[in-house]
Amino acid sequence: MSEQAGLQRGLTARHIRFMALGSAIGTGLFYGSASAIQMAGPSVLLAYLIAGAAVYMVMRALGEMAVHNPVSGSFGQYASNYIGPLAGFITGWTYAFEMIIVCLADVTAFGIYMGFWFPDVPRWIWVLSIIFFIGALNLCSVKVFGELEFWLSLLKVGAIVAMILAGLGIMLFGFGLAESGAATGIHNLWEHGGFMPNGIGGLIASFAVVVFAFGGIEIIGITAGEAKNPQQVLPRAINAVPMRILLFYVLTLFVLMAIFPWPQIGSQGSPFVQIFDSLGISSAAAILNIVVISAAVSAINSDIFGAGRMLYGMARQGQAPAGFAKVSRHGVPWLTVVVMAAALLAGVVLNYLIPDNVFLVIASIATFATVWVWLMILAAQVGMRRSMSRTEVAALKFPVPFWPVAPAAAIAFMVFIFGVLGYFPDTQPALWVGFIWIALLVVAYWLWVRPKDMEGQVASVPAAGLED
């Protein structure tokens, strides 16, 4: 705990539980689910279940390490400790890179959403305003951050629950669509081409979108350095992951595809708008806009927090500029927040110069970064187990279940996702960008970080001799 003297443990169980909840609910569900359904049809439910099981194993692996050793920048430091300094360096910077990429997409999404109400205001103005607002917010104490995430996540959860209840009302009591004679019911899951209308290839293709939807859930581990009672709070938050996946993804899409034939989903805008329109709610689009704005703000807020804490932890290990380890009187690594906000200013330029479709590639790049981070978490947990004695393993307070079979299966799934990205032409550029990024980090490590490590090792030799 002494390593965390610079940070303040201001995040309660309520904060972390809803941060974990909010990280799993974003544009990946509100909009990305429609494209996943078009790829796989009703069998997309299997994709979410399979990917959800793999993500749960990632979270349990992270939880085992975080409860055993709760530190800031958690999985970057675990990769350094249990795989090697190079792995930690690549993982930490790849996570920060992922957060910047996702933030660029989210700040642009925020500008698009605000354009719904203010079409005459240039989008870049909204992008600039949200960057300054979130940046200022992250300079406050971590408790302020936790409170904002709690309320934003509560709003998103409320919208999901309302949609599920509305969908069940349409199915069971004949509200809305039943009056028009539209056929609703679970038979829609196997009609219109069958349960797997596009074959196994469509199911496999949907994994790229499905995995992207789960990206960011690893922020639970980042909170370890600022959580009150992490040994109690983190296991509860992580164990809630399966129920969240079942409720907020599988059940939501099940209701959607039972009400609408799957080829129609997303063809008339957001699936959420379709549900509320069916109930005769004329302001459905406005209601959805409030929800997706909250989702975007929550995502930007969490991404800046996560990247900042990761860079803070890396700076303490000498793998990032030393200034990133400085904290304000509120216990916030302020320089990382400033740098992240400055990087996001590129979003203002992108919104001025680059067309919207560039973010399809950005989403794929974010998927590569996400899967890399998850793979390193799993590998680090394996490395930690191999370094421990049987007595130490028996003393673990939150061990991974079904060891070693389940972690091995999750690792195989992550490698499979890399293969999916490389196989389909639309996502191949993301794989090339990802590998080039990894290669650049390897070069950067050997040029700047490795020499410092060697100097430290050499300097420690005479000091040890004097002590002897």
Summary of the structure (lengths in Angstrom):
residues: 468
radius of gyration: 22.6
end to end distance: 29.6
largest distance: 88.7
contacts: 1695
relative contact order: 0.19
helix: 78%
strand: 0%
